[in-house]
């Protein structure tokens, strides 16, 4: 139960960080008020509408190589135009590879 609460808080924080990141880039942000659903955030700027599933990324080792991990986007979400927005160590990006430069050598936040 406690681990689930920690994960929920980590997800809440990631959503707040993603929201602030989008605001800084000029988007109006509308967040899903429930804890279920495929879309966490709808971001709008002029004629652009982004459907976003935000995820916290975590450092891990895969075959001895340090990398970032997060859940992948489903075929259904991709078909609907939903994009993943990743949060790691107070950095936000649509690309996990972009965030890897913020990992420290030991793979911890």
C-alpha positions in Angstrom: 0.0 0.0 0.0 2.7 2.5 1.0 4.7 1.8 -2.2 1.6 2.4 -4.3 1.2 5.8 -2.4 4.8 6.7 -3.2 4.2 5.9 -6.9 1.0 8.0 -6.9 2.8 10.9 -5.4 5.6 10.5 -7.9 3.0 10.5 -10.7 1.3 13.6 -9.2 4.6 15.5 -9.1 5.5 14.5 -12.7 2.1 15.9 -13.9 2.7 19.2 -12.1 6.2 19.4 -13.6 4.9 18.6 -17.1 2.2 21.2 -16.7 4.7 23.9 -15.8 7.0 22.9 -18.7 4.1 23.3 -21.1 3.1 26.7 -19.6 6.6 27.9 -20.1 6.3 27.0 -23.8 3.0 29.0 -24.2 0.4 26.2 -24.0 -2.9 26.4 -22.2 -3.1 23.3 -20.1 -6.1 21.2 -19.1 -5.5 18.3 -16.8 -7.6 15.2 -16.3 -9.2 15.5 -12.9 -9.6 11.7 -12.4 -6.9 9.1 -11.8 -7.9 7.0 -14.8 -7.9 7.5 -18.5 -5.4 7.4 -21.3 -5.0 11.2 -21.5 -3.5 13.1 -18.5 -3.2 16.5 -20.2 -4.6 18.4 -23.1 -2.3 21.3 -24.2 -3.4 23.9 -26.6 -1.4 26.7 -28.4 -3.0 28.5 -31.3 -4.3 25.8 -33.6 -2.1 23.0 -32.1 -3.7 20.5 -29.7 -1.6 18.0 -27.9 -3.1 14.9 -26.2 -0.5 13.9 -23.5 0.1 10.9 -21.3 2.8 12.1 -18.8 5.1 9.5 -17.3 7.9 9.6 -14.8 11.0 8.0 -16.1 13.5 6.1 -13.9 17.1 5.2 -14.3 17.9 1.5 -14.7 20.5 -0.9 -16.0 19.8 -3.0 -19.0 22.4 -5.6 -19.8 24.9 -3.6 -17.8 24.1 -0.4 -19.7 22.6 2.6 -17.9 19.4 3.9 -19.5 16.0 5.5 -18.7 12.9 3.4 -18.5 9.2 4.3 -18.7 6.1 2.6 -20.0 5.7 2.6 -23.7 2.8 4.0 -25.7 0.2 1.6 -26.8 -0.9 1.1 -30.4 -4.3 2.4 -29.5 -2.9 5.6 -27.9 -0.6 6.1 -30.9 -3.6 5.7 -33.3 -5.4 8.4 -31.3 -2.5 10.8 -31.4 -1.6 10.6 -27.7 2.0 11.5 -27.0 4.1 10.5 -24.0 5.7 13.4 -22.1 8.5 12.1 -19.8 9.7 13.6 -16.5 13.0 12.7 -15.0 15.0 14.4 -12.3 13.2 17.8 -12.7 13.6 17.7 -16.5 10.8 17.2 -19.1 10.9 16.0 -22.7 8.9 14.1 -25.3 12.1 12.0 -25.8 13.7 9.6 -23.2 17.0 9.9 -25.1 17.0 13.6 -24.5 16.6 13.1 -20.8 19.4 10.5 -20.5 22.0 13.3 -20.4 20.6 14.2 -17.0 21.4 10.8 -15.5 24.3 10.8 -13.0 26.9 8.0 -13.4 25.3 5.8 -10.7 21.8 5.9 -12.4 20.0 7.6 -9.5 18.0 10.8 -9.5 
